[in-house]
Structures are given as structure tokens and as C-alpha cells.
Amino acid sequence: MASRPGRGIPSGVGPAGVAARAEHGFRPQEALRPLAGFFAAGLGLSALYATTGVGLPCPFRVVTGWDCPLCGGTRMGSALLHGDVGTAFADNALALVGIALLGVSGVLWVLEALGGPAVRPPLALRRLWGRTTTTQRLVAFLAVAAVWTVLRNLL
């Protein structure tokens, strides 16, 4: 690792190094591929449910009787296809917020891929992201999903 001139501190250490590592190698064109696949699958399942009433059964719900973190996602997509945001929110608020965030990210990445400006999260959020490992992010995601599951089934 190279040192900063006159400081003896490796260049990848400190706030600037954390932000640089968090940004390193991001290409919106590559991020759009899985995101487009995710939205295409969701749109397909939602359209199938909206037109036929056929959806995928949830194994977690079959076994436990509780809604999983994604239960209501197909109904939510169907409600969105009909322009009913209130029903979509009632079907699965957490998934709706997540879909909205992914959608905004996707639009920004498309604009960047077409030559527009690179829009990134605030520096503080990028620094926090850079200080966490993939395992820590996964544990945080699963903790939010677990809390959402308990809250939506008890309230």
C-alpha cells in the first residue's frame, strides 16, 4: 500500500480511503443486469397473479402459519399494476419501500450508464458501508427481516 507523502499513513487508511474502497470498481451497467432480472421476475409474477389469481405459495407460511418477510409481495405487485399504492403498502410495507429504493437506484444507474452524473449516497453512508463486511450487512438485513416478520404477525 502506498503512503501519503510526508504522513507515513497508508493511502487506503482513513475516511478518504474507506470511501474510495466503497466506490472502487462500481459500474452501473453491471449492477443493472441483476436488477433488471429481479424486476422482470417480479413483474411477471405480479402480472400472472393480477390476471389469473395464481400466485406462489409461501413455504414459511405453510409450515408456520405466519407471513414471512416477503409474504404479500405478489399481491403488492398486483396492486401496483392496478395503481393502488395504499393496498400495496398494506400488503407488504417493507417490500414496497425496498422496491422503491431499488427502483430509484435503477433509474439513477441507467442515467449514469447513458452518460449522466454519478449520484452516490451521502459520504457518511458510504463510509459506514465501507467499514462493514458482507457478513455484517447480511446479518443486519436478516435482523430487519426477522423484526418485520414478528411485528407484522403480532400486530
C-alpha positions in Angstrom: 0.0 0.0 0.0 1.4 3.4 -0.9 1.9 6.1 1.7 0.7 9.6 1.6 3.6 12.0 1.2 5.0 13.2 4.5 2.5 11.4 6.6 3.6 7.8 6.7 -0.1 6.7 6.6 -1.1 4.1 4.0 -3.3 5.6 1.3 -6.1 3.2 1.9 -6.5 4.2 5.6 -8.7 6.9 6.9 -12.0 8.4 5.7 -10.9 9.0 2.2 -9.6 5.5 1.8 -12.8 4.0 3.2 -14.9 6.0 0.7 -12.5 5.1 -2.2 -12.8 1.4 -1.4 -16.6 1.6 -1.2 -16.7 3.2 -4.6 -13.9 1.1 -6.2 -15.0 -0.7 -9.3 -18.7 0.2 -9.4 -20.1 0.0 -12.9 -23.8 0.8 -13.2 -24.1 -1.3 -16.4 -23.1 -4.4 -14.4 -25.4 -3.5 -11.5 -28.3 -3.1 -13.8 -28.3 -6.7 -15.1 -29.4 -8.4 -11.9 -31.7 -5.5 -11.0 -33.4 -5.8 -14.4 -33.8 -9.6 -13.9 -35.3 -9.0 -10.4 -37.8 -6.5 -11.7 -38.7 -8.7 -14.7 -39.4 -11.7 -12.5 -41.4 -9.6 -10.1 -43.4 -8.0 -12.9 -44.1 -11.4 -14.4 -45.3 -13.0 -11.1 -47.4 -9.9 -10.4 -48.9 -9.9 -13.9 -49.7 -13.6 -13.6 -51.4 -13.0 -10.2 -53.3 -9.9 -11.5 -54.7 -11.7 -14.5 -55.3 -15.3 -13.2 -55.2 -15.1 -9.4 -52.5 -17.7 -9.3 -49.5 -16.9 -7.1 -46.6 -18.8 -5.5 -47.4 -20.5 -2.1 -45.1 -19.4 0.7 -43.4 -22.5 2.3 -42.7 -20.5 5.5 -46.4 -19.6 5.8 -47.5 -23.2 5.0 -45.3 -24.6 7.8 -45.7 -21.8 10.5 -49.0 -20.1 9.6 -47.1 -16.7 9.8 -46.4 -14.3 7.0 -42.7 -14.3 6.0 -40.9 -11.0 5.2 -41.9 -11.4 1.6 -45.5 -12.6 2.0 -47.8 -10.3 0.2 -45.2 -9.3 -2.4 -47.2 -10.8 -5.3 -50.4 -9.1 -4.1 -48.4 -5.9 -3.6 -47.1 -6.1 -7.2 -50.6 -6.7 -8.5 -51.9 -3.7 -6.5 -49.1 -1.6 -8.0 -50.0 -2.8 -11.5 -53.6 -1.5 -10.8 -52.2 1.8 -9.4 -53.3 1.1 -5.9 -50.3 2.2 -3.7 -52.3 2.1 -0.5 -53.2 -1.6 -0.9 -49.6 -2.3 -2.0 -48.4 -0.7 1.3 -50.9 -2.7 3.3 -49.9 -6.0 1.6 -46.2 -5.5 2.4 -44.8 -2.1 3.5 -41.2 -3.3 3.9 -41.1 -4.8 0.4 -42.7 -1.7 -1.1 -40.1 0.6 0.5 -37.3 -1.8 -0.7 -38.8 -1.9 -4.2 -39.0 1.9 -4.3 -35.3 2.2 -3.2 -34.2 -0.3 -5.8 -36.3 1.4 -8.5 -34.7 4.8 -7.7 -31.3 3.2 -7.7 -32.0 1.6 -11.1 -33.2 4.9 -12.7 -30.0 6.7 -11.4 -27.8 3.9 -12.7 -29.5 4.0 -16.1 -28.9 7.7 -16.3 -25.3 7.3 -15.3 -24.8 4.5 -17.8 -26.2 6.8 -20.5 -23.5 9.4 -19.6 -25.3 11.3 -16.9 -23.9 12.3 -13.5 -22.8 9.6 -11.0 -25.2 10.0 -8.0 -24.0 8.3 -4.9 -25.2 8.1 -1.3 -24.0 10.7 1.2 -20.4 10.3 2.3 -21.3 9.3 5.8 -23.4 6.4 4.5 -20.6 5.3 2.1 -18.1 5.4 4.9 -20.4 3.3 7.1 -20.9 0.8 4.2 -17.1 0.7 3.7 -16.5 -0.2 7.3 -18.9 -3.2 7.3 -18.3 -6.6 5.9 -20.6 -8.6 3.6 -21.4 -10.8 6.6 -22.3 -7.8 8.8 -24.6 -6.4 6.1 -26.3 -9.8 5.7 -26.8 -10.1 9.4 -28.3 -6.6 9.5 -30.6 -7.5 6.6 -31.8 -10.7 8.3 -32.3 -8.9 11.6 -34.6 -6.4 9.9 -36.4 -9.2 8.1 -36.9 -11.1 11.4 -38.2 -8.0 13.3 -40.5 -7.2 10.4 -41.8 -10.8 10.4 -42.5 -10.7 14.2 -44.1 -7.2 14.1 -46.4 -7.9 11.1 -47.6 -11.2 12.6 -48.2 -9.9 16.2 -49.8 -6.5 15.4 
